[in-house]
Amino acid sequence: MDYSELRGRIRARYRTQALFAEALGISECALSQKLNGHTEWTAGEIRKCCELLEIPEKDLPLYFFFCLEC
C-alpha cells in the first residue's frame, strides 16, 4: 500500500509523524508500522485520521485504499 499522500498530509498538518501519532493516540512506532504496511488501520483510526487531517469523505480512497480502476 502506498501511503505517500497520507504521509504528505501528515507533514503538512503536523510537521512530524511523532506529533501526529500523539494526536491520533497511538505510538510513533505503531504509526510507522501502519504507514509501512506492516499493520492495518482500524476503522476508528481511519475515521480519526480524517478528522485530524481534515480529509473529506470523498477523498478517503486517495489516502487509504487502492484504486482498482487505475
N, C-alpha and C positions, 0 to 999 in steps of 0.2 A: 504494500500500500504506500502510495506517495503522499506524504503529509506536508509537502513543501508549501502549499498555500496556507495551511494551518500554521506552520512554523512562521511564515511571514507575517501573518495576522497577529500572532503572539508577540513577535518582536516589535511590531508597530504599536501595539496597545500596552504592552507590559515591559518592553525592553529586554527582559531575560526570561528564560524558562523557569528559573527559580522563583521569580516574583509571580509568574502565572500559576505555577504549581501551588504556591501558598494560597493564592486567591481561590483556586479550584478546590483546595482542601486535601491535596494528595502530596506525597513526597516528590522531590525533583527526580529521584530515581524512577518512581512509578510513572511519572510523565514521560521521561526519556524512553522507558520500555514501551509505552503506548505509541509514541511518535516513531519508534524504530520497528513497530510491528511485532514486538515480542509478546505483548499482552493486548487484549481487546478493550475497547471502550465500553462502558455500560451505557444504557440509555440515559440514566441520570447524569452521568459525566458529560455526555454529548449535549444534553439539554443545558447544563450549567455552563459549558464552554460557549455555547451560542449566546447565552445571556451575558457572560463576562466579556466576550469579544464582539458583541453586537452583530452577530451573524443572522441575517434574515432567514426565515424558514425556507424560502425559495432557493437560497444559496447553499443549503446544507449538503447536497451531493458534491459540491465543489470541494468541500473541506473533509468529508468523512467517508464517502463511498466511491467505488469505482464507477466509471461511466461505461456501461455495457455497449452503448451505441458508438463510442468514439473509436 
